[in-house]
Amino acid sequence: MTTGGAESGEGGETGSTDEVTTSGTTMHVPVCGDGVVEGDETCDDMNDVPDDGCKSCARDSVVFITSERYRGDINGLAGADQRCRMLAALAGLQRFDTFRAWLSTAEVAAANRLLQSEGRYVLVNGLVVAENWEGLVSGTLLHPIDVDETYQTQDYVAWTGTTHEGHSAFGSEFCNGWTTLSPEFMGGSGLSSVVDETWSFFEDAGCAQDLHLYCIEQ
């Protein structure tokens, strides 16, 4: 994935700088396909090839399920994010320090703490999970999130506490904010082998269980 990549505007045309005049003031308008990253663009590589890491001037976001398993006491959301970043760094993934876990608490939903990108969500091997954020939270993925940061298939269960829309799972106890192994608490989990909405929430699990995490590049 290139850090300045993207495709051109509709029809594969590359554009030049546009200007809009409003009340006598000339305003510069970003053009997808001119090779300049500006405005809301996260990449712009002057072509219409989506598989180069950039689509419609929005960067692909890598998503993986962790190779490691964790119990419910993962030091909260910050601890989960740190585990994602550590594994991404060890695997040599680009922008490893931006990864966050697909994880919610009763107070903070995943959708409110993750970037809702217009770009594609892809596995480390390039397979497309969703065309954009709307596809990710639609309830139907294009491919399961079943590949870890080392390119190995992981057909397992992941901690999420999150509905497929990115909301905090109603009724989940989130392992007391992902800080406890106590049998008095449960935590929501999802299935990595499926493409329906149960990829994100399937059932509650005991906090002493060893489960994986989903990690998403921001």
PyMOL commands that place a pseudoatom at each C-alpha (Angstrom):
pseudoatom trace, name=CA, resn=MET, resi=1, chain=A, elem=C, hetatm=0, pos=[0.000, 0.000, 0.000]
pseudoatom trace, name=CA, resn=THR, resi=2, chain=A, elem=C, hetatm=0, pos=[1.418, 3.376, -0.914]
pseudoatom trace, name=CA, resn=THR, resi=3, chain=A, elem=C, hetatm=0, pos=[1.012, 6.250, 1.493]
pseudoatom trace, name=CA, resn=GLY, resi=4, chain=A, elem=C, hetatm=0, pos=[0.034, 8.689, -1.200]
pseudoatom trace, name=CA, resn=GLY, resi=5, chain=A, elem=C, hetatm=0, pos=[-2.081, 6.429, -3.404]
pseudoatom trace, name=CA, resn=ALA, resi=6, chain=A, elem=C, hetatm=0, pos=[-5.597, 6.689, -4.914]
pseudoatom trace, name=CA, resn=GLU, resi=7, chain=A, elem=C, hetatm=0, pos=[-7.560, 6.444, -8.027]
pseudoatom trace, name=CA, resn=SER, resi=8, chain=A, elem=C, hetatm=0, pos=[-8.745, 9.170, -10.319]
pseudoatom trace, name=CA, resn=GLY, resi=9, chain=A, elem=C, hetatm=0, pos=[-12.216, 10.613, -10.446]
pseudoatom trace, name=CA, resn=GLU, resi=10, chain=A, elem=C, hetatm=0, pos=[-15.171, 8.993, -12.168]
pseudoatom trace, name=CA, resn=GLY, resi=11, chain=A, elem=C, hetatm=0, pos=[-14.411, 7.598, -15.582]
pseudoatom trace, name=CA, resn=GLY, resi=12, chain=A, elem=C, hetatm=0, pos=[-10.705, 7.318, -14.795]
pseudoatom trace, name=CA, resn=GLU, resi=13, chain=A, elem=C, hetatm=0, pos=[-10.086, 10.943, -15.737]
pseudoatom trace, name=CA, resn=THR, resi=14, chain=A, elem=C, hetatm=0, pos=[-7.339, 12.831, -14.025]
pseudoatom trace, name=CA, resn=GLY, resi=15, chain=A, elem=C, hetatm=0, pos=[-8.286, 16.345, -13.176]
pseudoatom trace, name=CA, resn=SER, resi=16, chain=A, elem=C, hetatm=0, pos=[-6.597, 19.680, -12.763]
pseudoatom trace, name=CA, resn=THR, resi=17, chain=A, elem=C, hetatm=0, pos=[-7.096, 22.087, -9.900]
pseudoatom trace, name=CA, resn=ASP, resi=18, chain=A, elem=C, hetatm=0, pos=[-10.663, 23.343, -9.701]
pseudoatom trace, name=CA, resn=GLU, resi=19, chain=A, elem=C, hetatm=0, pos=[-11.643, 26.687, -8.305]
pseudoatom trace, name=CA, resn=VAL, resi=20, chain=A, elem=C, hetatm=0, pos=[-15.027, 27.879, -7.128]
pseudoatom trace, name=CA, resn=THR, resi=21, chain=A, elem=C, hetatm=0, pos=[-15.897, 31.545, -6.857]
pseudoatom trace, name=CA, resn=THR, resi=22, chain=A, elem=C, hetatm=0, pos=[-18.253, 32.422, -4.030]
pseudoatom trace, name=CA, resn=SER, resi=23, chain=A, elem=C, hetatm=0, pos=[-19.148, 36.011, -3.229]
pseudoatom trace, name=CA, resn=GLY, resi=24, chain=A, elem=C, hetatm=0, pos=[-16.090, 37.236, -5.042]
pseudoatom trace, name=CA, resn=THR, resi=25, chain=A, elem=C, hetatm=0, pos=[-13.774, 34.816, -3.229]
pseudoatom trace, name=CA, resn=THR, resi=26, chain=A, elem=C, hetatm=0, pos=[-11.946, 32.102, -5.164]
pseudoatom trace, name=CA, resn=MET, resi=27, chain=A, elem=C, hetatm=0, pos=[-11.809, 28.800, -3.280]
pseudoatom trace, name=CA, resn=HIS, resi=28, chain=A, elem=C, hetatm=0, pos=[-9.580, 25.858, -4.196]
pseudoatom trace, name=CA, resn=VAL, resi=29, chain=A, elem=C, hetatm=0, pos=[-11.434, 22.527, -4.556]
pseudoatom trace, name=CA, resn=PRO, resi=30, chain=A, elem=C, hetatm=0, pos=[-9.484, 19.245, -4.218]
pseudoatom trace, name=CA, resn=VAL, resi=31, chain=A, elem=C, hetatm=0, pos=[-9.534, 17.093, -7.352]
pseudoatom trace, name=CA, resn=CYS, resi=32, chain=A, elem=C, hetatm=0, pos=[-9.312, 13.315, -7.051]
pseudoatom trace, name=CA, resn=GLY, resi=33, chain=A, elem=C, hetatm=0, pos=[-6.749, 12.205, -9.596]
pseudoatom trace, name=CA, resn=ASP, resi=34, chain=A, elem=C, hetatm=0, pos=[-4.443, 15.233, -9.709]
pseudoatom trace, name=CA, resn=GLY, resi=35, chain=A, elem=C, hetatm=0, pos=[-1.727, 13.578, -7.615]
pseudoatom trace, name=CA, resn=VAL, resi=36, chain=A, elem=C, hetatm=0, pos=[-2.077, 16.023, -4.727]
pseudoatom trace, name=CA, resn=VAL, resi=37, chain=A, elem=C, hetatm=0, pos=[-3.400, 14.832, -1.351]
pseudoatom trace, name=CA, resn=GLU, resi=38, chain=A, elem=C, hetatm=0, pos=[-5.596, 17.588, 0.024]
pseudoatom trace, name=CA, resn=GLY, resi=39, chain=A, elem=C, hetatm=0, pos=[-8.944, 18.262, 1.618]
pseudoatom trace, name=CA, resn=ASP, resi=40, chain=A, elem=C, hetatm=0, pos=[-10.660, 15.053, 2.711]
pseudoatom trace, name=CA, resn=GLU, resi=41, chain=A, elem=C, hetatm=0, pos=[-8.374, 12.915, 0.522]
pseudoatom trace, name=CA, resn=THR, resi=42, chain=A, elem=C, hetatm=0, pos=[-6.101, 10.421, 2.259]
pseudoatom trace, name=CA, resn=CYS, resi=43, chain=A, elem=C, hetatm=0, pos=[-4.278, 9.473, -0.955]
pseudoatom trace, name=CA, resn=ASP, resi=44, chain=A, elem=C, hetatm=0, pos=[-4.131, 10.488, -4.637]
pseudoatom trace, name=CA, resn=ASP, resi=45, chain=A, elem=C, hetatm=0, pos=[-1.949, 8.615, -7.125]
pseudoatom trace, name=CA, resn=MET, resi=46, chain=A, elem=C, hetatm=0, pos=[-3.453, 9.804, -10.409]
pseudoatom trace, name=CA, resn=ASN, resi=47, chain=A, elem=C, hetatm=0, pos=[-4.909, 6.464, -11.524]
pseudoatom trace, name=CA, resn=ASP, resi=48, chain=A, elem=C, hetatm=0, pos=[-8.063, 4.389, -11.327]
pseudoatom trace, name=CA, resn=VAL, resi=49, chain=A, elem=C, hetatm=0, pos=[-6.450, 1.140, -10.134]
pseudoatom trace, name=CA, resn=PRO, resi=50, chain=A, elem=C, hetatm=0, pos=[-8.111, 0.178, -6.821]
pseudoatom trace, name=CA, resn=ASP, resi=51, chain=A, elem=C, hetatm=0, pos=[-5.683, -2.617, -5.967]
pseudoatom trace, name=CA, resn=ASP, resi=52, chain=A, elem=C, hetatm=0, pos=[-2.746, -0.265, -5.395]
pseudoatom trace, name=CA, resn=GLY, resi=53, chain=A, elem=C, hetatm=0, pos=[-3.940, 0.629, -1.905]
pseudoatom trace, name=CA, resn=CYS, resi=54, chain=A, elem=C, hetatm=0, pos=[-6.065, 3.612, -2.794]
pseudoatom trace, name=CA, resn=LYS, resi=55, chain=A, elem=C, hetatm=0, pos=[-9.650, 3.901, -4.066]
pseudoatom trace, name=CA, resn=SER, resi=56, chain=A, elem=C, hetatm=0, pos=[-11.474, 7.120, -4.870]
pseudoatom trace, name=CA, resn=CYS, resi=57, chain=A, elem=C, hetatm=0, pos=[-8.738, 9.058, -3.089]
pseudoatom trace, name=CA, resn=ALA, resi=58, chain=A, elem=C, hetatm=0, pos=[-9.264, 7.112, 0.145]
pseudoatom trace, name=CA, resn=ARG, resi=59, chain=A, elem=C, hetatm=0, pos=[-6.592, 4.830, 1.547]
pseudoatom trace, name=CA, resn=ASP, resi=60, chain=A, elem=C, hetatm=0, pos=[-7.163, 1.117, 2.165]
pseudoatom trace, name=CA, resn=SER, resi=61, chain=A, elem=C, hetatm=0, pos=[-7.311, 0.160, 5.849]
pseudoatom trace, name=CA, resn=VAL, resi=62, chain=A, elem=C, hetatm=0, pos=[-5.751, -3.148, 6.877]
pseudoatom trace, name=CA, resn=VAL, resi=63, chain=A, elem=C, hetatm=0, pos=[-7.789, -5.325, 9.220]
pseudoatom trace, name=CA, resn=PHE, resi=64, chain=A, elem=C, hetatm=0, pos=[-6.679, -8.540, 10.907]
pseudoatom trace, name=CA, resn=ILE, resi=65, chain=A, elem=C, hetatm=0, pos=[-7.577, -10.929, 13.689]
pseudoatom trace, name=CA, resn=THR, resi=66, chain=A, elem=C, hetatm=0, pos=[-4.777, -11.256, 16.220]
pseudoatom trace, name=CA, resn=SER, resi=67, chain=A, elem=C, hetatm=0, pos=[-2.509, -14.291, 16.238]
pseudoatom trace, name=CA, resn=GLU, resi=68, chain=A, elem=C, hetatm=0, pos=[-2.471, -14.047, 20.035]
pseudoatom trace, name=CA, resn=ARG, resi=69, chain=A, elem=C, hetatm=0, pos=[-5.349, -14.752, 22.387]
pseudoatom trace, name=CA, resn=TYR, resi=70, chain=A, elem=C, hetatm=0, pos=[-6.263, -12.737, 25.467]
pseudoatom trace, name=CA, resn=ARG, resi=71, chain=A, elem=C, hetatm=0, pos=[-8.498, -13.027, 28.478]
pseudoatom trace, name=CA, resn=GLY, resi=72, chain=A, elem=C, hetatm=0, pos=[-11.031, -10.365, 29.336]
pseudoatom trace, name=CA, resn=ASP, resi=73, chain=A, elem=C, hetatm=0, pos=[-8.658, -8.353, 31.519]
pseudoatom trace, name=CA, resn=ILE, resi=74, chain=A, elem=C, hetatm=0, pos=[-6.794, -6.542, 28.735]
pseudoatom trace, name=CA, resn=ASN, resi=75, chain=A, elem=C, hetatm=0, pos=[-6.412, -3.193, 30.518]
pseudoatom trace, name=CA, resn=GLY, resi=76, chain=A, elem=C, hetatm=0, pos=[-9.420, -1.657, 28.847]
pseudoatom trace, name=CA, resn=LEU, resi=77, chain=A, elem=C, hetatm=0, pos=[-9.694, -0.227, 25.341]
pseudoatom trace, name=CA, resn=ALA, resi=78, chain=A, elem=C, hetatm=0, pos=[-6.225, 1.306, 25.536]
pseudoatom trace, name=CA, resn=GLY, resi=79, chain=A, elem=C, hetatm=0, pos=[-4.728, -2.063, 26.424]
pseudoatom trace, name=CA, resn=ALA, resi=80, chain=A, elem=C, hetatm=0, pos=[-6.490, -3.731, 23.498]
pseudoatom trace, name=CA, resn=ASP, resi=81, chain=A, elem=C, hetatm=0, pos=[-5.297, -1.039, 21.094]
pseudoatom trace, name=CA, resn=GLN, resi=82, chain=A, elem=C, hetatm=0, pos=[-1.742, -1.467, 22.362]
pseudoatom trace, name=CA, resn=ARG, resi=83, chain=A, elem=C, hetatm=0, pos=[-1.882, -5.193, 21.695]
pseudoatom trace, name=CA, resn=CYS, resi=84, chain=A, elem=C, hetatm=0, pos=[-3.027, -4.523, 18.124]
pseudoatom trace, name=CA, resn=ARG, resi=85, chain=A, elem=C, hetatm=0, pos=[-0.178, -2.070, 17.573]
pseudoatom trace, name=CA, resn=MET, resi=86, chain=A, elem=C, hetatm=0, pos=[2.418, -4.374, 19.064]
pseudoatom trace, name=CA, resn=LEU, resi=87, chain=A, elem=C, hetatm=0, pos=[1.428, -7.286, 16.828]
pseudoatom trace, name=CA, resn=ALA, resi=88, chain=A, elem=C, hetatm=0, pos=[1.254, -5.023, 13.765]
pseudoatom trace, name=CA, resn=ALA, resi=89, chain=A, elem=C, hetatm=0, pos=[4.741, -3.715, 14.524]
pseudoatom trace, name=CA, resn=LEU, resi=90, chain=A, elem=C, hetatm=0, pos=[6.197, -7.189, 15.035]
pseudoatom trace, name=CA, resn=ALA, resi=91, chain=A, elem=C, hetatm=0, pos=[4.688, -8.238, 11.709]
pseudoatom trace, name=CA, resn=GLY, resi=92, chain=A, elem=C, hetatm=0, pos=[6.218, -5.234, 9.940]
pseudoatom trace, name=CA, resn=LEU, resi=93, chain=A, elem=C, hetatm=0, pos=[2.886, -3.712, 8.903]
pseudoatom trace, name=CA, resn=GLN, resi=94, chain=A, elem=C, hetatm=0, pos=[2.955, -0.122, 7.689]
pseudoatom trace, name=CA, resn=ARG, resi=95, chain=A, elem=C, hetatm=0, pos=[1.511, 2.523, 9.994]
pseudoatom trace, name=CA, resn=PHE, resi=96, chain=A, elem=C, hetatm=0, pos=[1.471, -0.042, 12.809]
pseudoatom trace, name=CA, resn=ASP, resi=97, chain=A, elem=C, hetatm=0, pos=[1.032, 2.688, 15.390]
pseudoatom trace, name=CA, resn=THR, resi=98, chain=A, elem=C, hetatm=0, pos=[-2.438, 3.589, 14.077]
pseudoatom trace, name=CA, resn=PHE, resi=99, chain=A, elem=C, hetatm=0, pos=[-4.167, 0.253, 14.704]
pseudoatom trace, name=CA, resn=ARG, resi=100, chain=A, elem=C, hetatm=0, pos=[-7.096, 0.047, 17.093]
pseudoatom trace, name=CA, resn=ALA, resi=101, chain=A, elem=C, hetatm=0, pos=[-9.200, -2.861, 18.298]
pseudoatom trace, name=CA, resn=TRP, resi=102, chain=A, elem=C, hetatm=0, pos=[-12.787, -3.417, 17.144]
pseudoatom trace, name=CA, resn=LEU, resi=103, chain=A, elem=C, hetatm=0, pos=[-13.952, -3.243, 20.726]
pseudoatom trace, name=CA, resn=SER, resi=104, chain=A, elem=C, hetatm=0, pos=[-16.585, -1.375, 22.726]
pseudoatom trace, name=CA, resn=THR, resi=105, chain=A, elem=C, hetatm=0, pos=[-17.441, -0.689, 26.333]
pseudoatom trace, name=CA, resn=ALA, resi=106, chain=A, elem=C, hetatm=0, pos=[-20.754, 0.389, 27.828]
pseudoatom trace, name=CA, resn=GLU, resi=107, chain=A, elem=C, hetatm=0, pos=[-19.592, 4.010, 27.562]
pseudoatom trace, name=CA, resn=VAL, resi=108, chain=A, elem=C, hetatm=0, pos=[-17.666, 3.997, 24.265]
pseudoatom trace, name=CA, resn=ALA, resi=109, chain=A, elem=C, hetatm=0, pos=[-18.806, 2.291, 21.047]
pseudoatom trace, name=CA, resn=ALA, resi=110, chain=A, elem=C, hetatm=0, pos=[-16.337, 1.083, 18.427]
pseudoatom trace, name=CA, resn=ALA, resi=111, chain=A, elem=C, hetatm=0, pos=[-18.009, 3.291, 15.804]
pseudoatom trace, name=CA, resn=ASN, resi=112, chain=A, elem=C, hetatm=0, pos=[-17.234, 6.361, 17.900]
pseudoatom trace, name=CA, resn=ARG, resi=113, chain=A, elem=C, hetatm=0, pos=[-13.547, 5.621, 18.353]
pseudoatom trace, name=CA, resn=LEU, resi=114, chain=A, elem=C, hetatm=0, pos=[-12.607, 4.250, 14.932]
pseudoatom trace, name=CA, resn=LEU, resi=115, chain=A, elem=C, hetatm=0, pos=[-12.128, 6.153, 11.680]
pseudoatom trace, name=CA, resn=GLN, resi=116, chain=A, elem=C, hetatm=0, pos=[-15.134, 5.619, 9.413]
pseudoatom trace, name=CA, resn=SER, resi=117, chain=A, elem=C, hetatm=0, pos=[-13.171, 5.445, 6.182]
pseudoatom trace, name=CA, resn=GLU, resi=118, chain=A, elem=C, hetatm=0, pos=[-14.429, 5.826, 2.623]
pseudoatom trace, name=CA, resn=GLY, resi=119, chain=A, elem=C, hetatm=0, pos=[-11.599, 3.508, 1.573]
pseudoatom trace, name=CA, resn=ARG, resi=120, chain=A, elem=C, hetatm=0, pos=[-11.629, -0.281, 1.463]
pseudoatom trace, name=CA, resn=TYR, resi=121, chain=A, elem=C, hetatm=0, pos=[-11.012, -2.578, 4.435]
pseudoatom trace, name=CA, resn=VAL, resi=122, chain=A, elem=C, hetatm=0, pos=[-8.583, -5.302, 3.376]
pseudoatom trace, name=CA, resn=LEU, resi=123, chain=A, elem=C, hetatm=0, pos=[-6.799, -8.257, 4.954]
pseudoatom trace, name=CA, resn=VAL, resi=124, chain=A, elem=C, hetatm=0, pos=[-2.991, -8.327, 5.080]
pseudoatom trace, name=CA, resn=ASN, resi=125, chain=A, elem=C, hetatm=0, pos=[-3.064, -10.577, 1.994]
pseudoatom trace, name=CA, resn=GLY, resi=126, chain=A, elem=C, hetatm=0, pos=[-5.054, -7.992, 0.028]
pseudoatom trace, name=CA, resn=LEU, resi=127, chain=A, elem=C, hetatm=0, pos=[-8.458, -9.707, 0.088]
pseudoatom trace, name=CA, resn=VAL, resi=128, chain=A, elem=C, hetatm=0, pos=[-11.243, -7.144, 0.430]
pseudoatom trace, name=CA, resn=VAL, resi=129, chain=A, elem=C, hetatm=0, pos=[-13.400, -7.357, 3.556]
pseudoatom trace, name=CA, resn=ALA, resi=130, chain=A, elem=C, hetatm=0, pos=[-15.538, -4.313, 2.762]
pseudoatom trace, name=CA, resn=GLU, resi=131, chain=A, elem=C, hetatm=0, pos=[-15.559, -1.557, 0.141]
pseudoatom trace, name=CA, resn=ASN, resi=132, chain=A, elem=C, hetatm=0, pos=[-15.857, 1.135, 2.820]
pseudoatom trace, name=CA, resn=TRP, resi=133, chain=A, elem=C, hetatm=0, pos=[-17.160, 1.751, 6.354]
pseudoatom trace, name=CA, resn=GLU, resi=134, chain=A, elem=C, hetatm=0, pos=[-20.751, 1.362, 5.231]
pseudoatom trace, name=CA, resn=GLY, resi=135, chain=A, elem=C, hetatm=0, pos=[-19.899, -2.083, 3.897]
pseudoatom trace, name=CA, resn=LEU, resi=136, chain=A, elem=C, hetatm=0, pos=[-18.070, -3.004, 7.093]
pseudoatom trace, name=CA, resn=VAL, resi=137, chain=A, elem=C, hetatm=0, pos=[-21.116, -2.279, 9.253]
pseudoatom trace, name=CA, resn=SER, resi=138, chain=A, elem=C, hetatm=0, pos=[-23.739, -3.505, 6.776]
pseudoatom trace, name=CA, resn=GLY, resi=139, chain=A, elem=C, hetatm=0, pos=[-24.097, -6.963, 8.292]
pseudoatom trace, name=CA, resn=THR, resi=140, chain=A, elem=C, hetatm=0, pos=[-22.553, -8.712, 5.281]
pseudoatom trace, name=CA, resn=LEU, resi=141, chain=A, elem=C, hetatm=0, pos=[-18.789, -8.745, 4.718]
pseudoatom trace, name=CA, resn=LEU, resi=142, chain=A, elem=C, hetatm=0, pos=[-17.171, -9.568, 1.388]
pseudoatom trace, name=CA, resn=HIS, resi=143, chain=A, elem=C, hetatm=0, pos=[-14.670, -11.859, 3.127]
pseudoatom trace, name=CA, resn=PRO, resi=144, chain=A, elem=C, hetatm=0, pos=[-14.324, -13.073, 6.727]
pseudoatom trace, name=CA, resn=ILE, resi=145, chain=A, elem=C, hetatm=0, pos=[-11.773, -11.364, 8.979]
pseudoatom trace, name=CA, resn=ASP, resi=146, chain=A, elem=C, hetatm=0, pos=[-9.988, -14.672, 9.422]
pseudoatom trace, name=CA, resn=VAL, resi=147, chain=A, elem=C, hetatm=0, pos=[-6.351, -13.834, 8.606]
pseudoatom trace, name=CA, resn=ASP, resi=148, chain=A, elem=C, hetatm=0, pos=[-3.934, -12.665, 11.295]
pseudoatom trace, name=CA, resn=GLU, resi=149, chain=A, elem=C, hetatm=0, pos=[-1.067, -10.190, 11.039]
pseudoatom trace, name=CA, resn=THR, resi=150, chain=A, elem=C, hetatm=0, pos=[1.309, -12.988, 9.991]
pseudoatom trace, name=CA, resn=TYR, resi=151, chain=A, elem=C, hetatm=0, pos=[-0.908, -14.120, 7.070]
pseudoatom trace, name=CA, resn=GLN, resi=152, chain=A, elem=C, hetatm=0, pos=[-2.151, -17.204, 8.931]
pseudoatom trace, name=CA, resn=THR, resi=153, chain=A, elem=C, hetatm=0, pos=[-5.816, -18.238, 8.933]
pseudoatom trace, name=CA, resn=GLN, resi=154, chain=A, elem=C, hetatm=0, pos=[-7.476, -17.981, 12.326]
pseudoatom trace, name=CA, resn=ASP, resi=155, chain=A, elem=C, hetatm=0, pos=[-10.910, -19.618, 12.461]
pseudoatom trace, name=CA, resn=TYR, resi=156, chain=A, elem=C, hetatm=0, pos=[-11.605, -18.578, 16.025]
pseudoatom trace, name=CA, resn=VAL, resi=157, chain=A, elem=C, hetatm=0, pos=[-13.625, -16.293, 18.280]
pseudoatom trace, name=CA, resn=ALA, resi=158, chain=A, elem=C, hetatm=0, pos=[-12.772, -12.646, 19.039]
pseudoatom trace, name=CA, resn=TRP, resi=159, chain=A, elem=C, hetatm=0, pos=[-13.669, -10.310, 21.866]
pseudoatom trace, name=CA, resn=THR, resi=160, chain=A, elem=C, hetatm=0, pos=[-15.826, -7.455, 20.539]
pseudoatom trace, name=CA, resn=GLY, resi=161, chain=A, elem=C, hetatm=0, pos=[-18.639, -6.290, 22.816]
pseudoatom trace, name=CA, resn=THR, resi=162, chain=A, elem=C, hetatm=0, pos=[-19.872, -4.717, 19.592]
pseudoatom trace, name=CA, resn=THR, resi=163, chain=A, elem=C, hetatm=0, pos=[-22.803, -5.169, 17.228]
pseudoatom trace, name=CA, resn=HIS, resi=164, chain=A, elem=C, hetatm=0, pos=[-22.086, -5.361, 13.512]
pseudoatom trace, name=CA, resn=GLU, resi=165, chain=A, elem=C, hetatm=0, pos=[-23.121, -1.691, 13.196]
pseudoatom trace, name=CA, resn=GLY, resi=166, chain=A, elem=C, hetatm=0, pos=[-20.302, -0.706, 15.543]
pseudoatom trace, name=CA, resn=HIS, resi=167, chain=A, elem=C, hetatm=0, pos=[-22.547, -0.050, 18.540]
pseudoatom trace, name=CA, resn=SER, resi=168, chain=A, elem=C, hetatm=0, pos=[-21.965, -1.250, 22.079]
pseudoatom trace, name=CA, resn=ALA, resi=169, chain=A, elem=C, hetatm=0, pos=[-23.722, -4.616, 22.378]
pseudoatom trace, name=CA, resn=PHE, resi=170, chain=A, elem=C, hetatm=0, pos=[-26.881, -4.178, 24.422]
pseudoatom trace, name=CA, resn=GLY, resi=171, chain=A, elem=C, hetatm=0, pos=[-26.818, -6.269, 27.574]
pseudoatom trace, name=CA, resn=SER, resi=172, chain=A, elem=C, hetatm=0, pos=[-23.122, -7.088, 27.352]
pseudoatom trace, name=CA, resn=GLU, resi=173, chain=A, elem=C, hetatm=0, pos=[-21.045, -6.601, 30.488]
pseudoatom trace, name=CA, resn=PHE, resi=174, chain=A, elem=C, hetatm=0, pos=[-17.820, -5.975, 28.539]
pseudoatom trace, name=CA, resn=CYS, resi=175, chain=A, elem=C, hetatm=0, pos=[-15.800, -7.804, 31.193]
pseudoatom trace, name=CA, resn=ASN, resi=176, chain=A, elem=C, hetatm=0, pos=[-16.217, -4.712, 33.360]
pseudoatom trace, name=CA, resn=GLY, resi=177, chain=A, elem=C, hetatm=0, pos=[-14.608, -2.467, 30.772]
pseudoatom trace, name=CA, resn=TRP, resi=178, chain=A, elem=C, hetatm=0, pos=[-12.216, -5.270, 29.736]
pseudoatom trace, name=CA, resn=THR, resi=179, chain=A, elem=C, hetatm=0, pos=[-10.499, -5.249, 33.122]
pseudoatom trace, name=CA, resn=THR, resi=180, chain=A, elem=C, hetatm=0, pos=[-11.609, -8.444, 34.864]
pseudoatom trace, name=CA, resn=LEU, resi=181, chain=A, elem=C, hetatm=0, pos=[-11.585, -12.239, 34.806]
pseudoatom trace, name=CA, resn=SER, resi=182, chain=A, elem=C, hetatm=0, pos=[-14.372, -12.435, 37.341]
pseudoatom trace, name=CA, resn=PRO, resi=183, chain=A, elem=C, hetatm=0, pos=[-17.057, -15.059, 36.618]
pseudoatom trace, name=CA, resn=GLU, resi=184, chain=A, elem=C, hetatm=0, pos=[-19.581, -12.394, 37.574]
pseudoatom trace, name=CA, resn=PHE, resi=185, chain=A, elem=C, hetatm=0, pos=[-18.988, -10.678, 34.228]
pseudoatom trace, name=CA, resn=MET, resi=186, chain=A, elem=C, hetatm=0, pos=[-19.297, -11.666, 30.581]
pseudoatom trace, name=CA, resn=GLY, resi=187, chain=A, elem=C, hetatm=0, pos=[-17.990, -10.141, 27.356]
pseudoatom trace, name=CA, resn=GLY, resi=188, chain=A, elem=C, hetatm=0, pos=[-19.435, -10.106, 23.847]
pseudoatom trace, name=CA, resn=SER, resi=189, chain=A, elem=C, hetatm=0, pos=[-17.670, -12.096, 21.127]
pseudoatom trace, name=CA, resn=GLY, resi=190, chain=A, elem=C, hetatm=0, pos=[-17.804, -12.647, 17.357]
pseudoatom trace, name=CA, resn=LEU, resi=191, chain=A, elem=C, hetatm=0, pos=[-16.906, -15.403, 14.901]
pseudoatom trace, name=CA, resn=SER, resi=192, chain=A, elem=C, hetatm=0, pos=[-13.978, -14.832, 12.547]
pseudoatom trace, name=CA, resn=SER, resi=193, chain=A, elem=C, hetatm=0, pos=[-15.034, -17.464, 9.995]
pseudoatom trace, name=CA, resn=VAL, resi=194, chain=A, elem=C, hetatm=0, pos=[-18.323, -15.867, 8.912]
pseudoatom trace, name=CA, resn=VAL, resi=195, chain=A, elem=C, hetatm=0, pos=[-19.446, -12.950, 6.760]
pseudoatom trace, name=CA, resn=ASP, resi=196, chain=A, elem=C, hetatm=0, pos=[-22.857, -12.329, 8.339]
pseudoatom trace, name=CA, resn=GLU, resi=197, chain=A, elem=C, hetatm=0, pos=[-23.477, -10.060, 11.315]
pseudoatom trace, name=CA, resn=THR, resi=198, chain=A, elem=C, hetatm=0, pos=[-22.225, -12.691, 13.794]
pseudoatom trace, name=CA, resn=TRP, resi=199, chain=A, elem=C, hetatm=0, pos=[-18.654, -11.823, 12.742]
pseudoatom trace, name=CA, resn=SER, resi=200, chain=A, elem=C, hetatm=0, pos=[-19.015, -9.009, 15.263]
pseudoatom trace, name=CA, resn=PHE, resi=201, chain=A, elem=C, hetatm=0, pos=[-21.458, -10.365, 17.833]
pseudoatom trace, name=CA, resn=PHE, resi=202, chain=A, elem=C, hetatm=0, pos=[-22.382, -14.008, 18.291]
pseudoatom trace, name=CA, resn=GLU, resi=203, chain=A, elem=C, hetatm=0, pos=[-22.720, -14.525, 22.030]
pseudoatom trace, name=CA, resn=ASP, resi=204, chain=A, elem=C, hetatm=0, pos=[-21.408, -13.512, 25.432]
pseudoatom trace, name=CA, resn=ALA, resi=205, chain=A, elem=C, hetatm=0, pos=[-18.384, -15.391, 26.715]
pseudoatom trace, name=CA, resn=GLY, resi=206, chain=A, elem=C, hetatm=0, pos=[-16.862, -15.836, 30.132]
pseudoatom trace, name=CA, resn=CYS, resi=207, chain=A, elem=C, hetatm=0, pos=[-14.107, -13.304, 30.786]
pseudoatom trace, name=CA, resn=ALA, resi=208, chain=A, elem=C, hetatm=0, pos=[-11.601, -16.010, 31.746]
pseudoatom trace, name=CA, resn=GLN, resi=209, chain=A, elem=C, hetatm=0, pos=[-11.668, -17.402, 28.197]
pseudoatom trace, name=CA, resn=ASP, resi=210, chain=A, elem=C, hetatm=0, pos=[-8.747, -16.838, 25.816]
pseudoatom trace, name=CA, resn=LEU, resi=211, chain=A, elem=C, hetatm=0, pos=[-10.071, -15.114, 22.702]
pseudoatom trace, name=CA, resn=HIS, resi=212, chain=A, elem=C, hetatm=0, pos=[-8.619, -13.050, 19.844]
pseudoatom trace, name=CA, resn=LEU, resi=213, chain=A, elem=C, hetatm=0, pos=[-9.123, -9.398, 18.865]
pseudoatom trace, name=CA, resn=TYR, resi=214, chain=A, elem=C, hetatm=0, pos=[-9.952, -7.701, 15.570]
pseudoatom trace, name=CA, resn=CYS, resi=215, chain=A, elem=C, hetatm=0, pos=[-7.539, -4.888, 14.730]
pseudoatom trace, name=CA, resn=ILE, resi=216, chain=A, elem=C, hetatm=0, pos=[-8.151, -2.103, 12.198]
pseudoatom trace, name=CA, resn=GLU, resi=217, chain=A, elem=C, hetatm=0, pos=[-5.721, 0.414, 10.722]
pseudoatom trace, name=CA, resn=GLN, resi=218, chain=A, elem=C, hetatm=0, pos=[-6.794, 4.045, 11.175]
for i in range(1, 218): cmd.bond("trace and resi %d" % i, "trace and resi %d" % (i + 1))
show_as sticks, trace
zoom trace
